[in-house]
């Protein structure tokens, strides 16, 4: 059985990898960011965007029947491919690949693997 998502409309495909917090990625040192941008350029992600994400997390405590929530701002670094059909988002806790240019699972997963290797080499 081949892994594929081919039925239209396949508007957005994303792969989200979470890892333990890396304090050096928030905020990222300028030289490290430049090195990462060079690595992303080699994979076709030319545009670098530095932004802040507003993170809202909620949890429910069944024993006290209360909802607890937190709000925080996190730095994130986006690298967008030409044609704006794919973007890589890197934060201190995750790397996300989002694309609207999906052909096959193997192709998509291969792209994510290459990006992950670039990220691991630089970081």
N, C-alpha and C positions, 0 to 999 in steps of 0.2 A: 504494500500500500504506500503510495507516494504522499508525502506531506505537502499539501498545497491549499491555498485559499484563492480560488479563481472566480467565484461567482461575483458578478457585478451587482451593485456598486460596492467596491472595496475602497472606501474613502480614505481610511487611515489605518496603517498597521504600525504597531509599536512593540518594542521589546524593552523592558525595564529591569535593570539589574541593580539590586540594593546591596550595600556592603556596610561594614562598620564605619562609623564616622572617621574621616581623615581630617584632623584639625588644620593641616597645612593647605587645605583646599578652600578655606573660607576665612579670610579672602586669600586668593591664590597670588603667590609672588609674581611680579611682572616677568621675570626671566622664565619661570616655569610656564606661565601662560603663553609666552612667545614660543617656547619649545613645543608646547601642545598644539598651538596653532599651526606651526610648520608641519607637524605630523599629520594633522587633519587636512592640510592642503594637499598632501600626497595622496589622500583618499578621496579628494574631490570636494572637500568642504571648505570653500574659500572664505566665506563671511564669518567674522567673529563678532559676537554680541555679548556684552556683559550686562547682566540685569539682576534684579532682586526679585525673589519669589516670596509671596505672602503664603505661609504654610499655616493651615488651620487643622488641628487634630482634635478629635472628640473621642471620649471613651465613656462607657456606661458601667457604673459600679452596681451590680445587682443586689448586693447586701444593703447598701444605703439608698438604693433607687435614685441615685443622682448621676447627672451627666457632668463630666469634667471636660473642659476644653482649654486648649492653649493656642495662642497665636504667636508666630515668630516670623522674622524676615531672614531669608537665607540667600547668600550669593549663589548665582548659577551662571554657567558659561555655555553659550549656545554657539554651535558651528553649523552654518546653513550651506547646503550644496547649491550649485548653480541651478537656476530654474525654480528654486524654492520648493522643491518636491521632497526634500529630505533634510532633517535637522537632527543634530546630536546635542543633547543637554547633559551637562556634567555639573554635579553639585558635590558637597562634601560627603554625601551618603548614597549617591546613585549615578548611574549613567543610563540614559534613555535614547534610543534611536526611534524616530518617528518618520514615516515615509508615506507618500501617496503614489510612489512609483514601485508598486509591488508586482513582481512577475511570478516568482516561485518561492517556496519556503527555503529551498537550498540557497538560492541567490541572496535572499534577505538575511538568512542566518550567517552566511559567509561574510557579508558586509559587516554585520555586527561583530563577528569574530576578529576581523581585521582592525576595526575601530578599537576593540577591547585590547588587542595587542599593542596598538599605538599608545593607548592610554597607560597601559602597564609599563611600557618601556620608559615613558616620560616621567611618570609619577613614581 
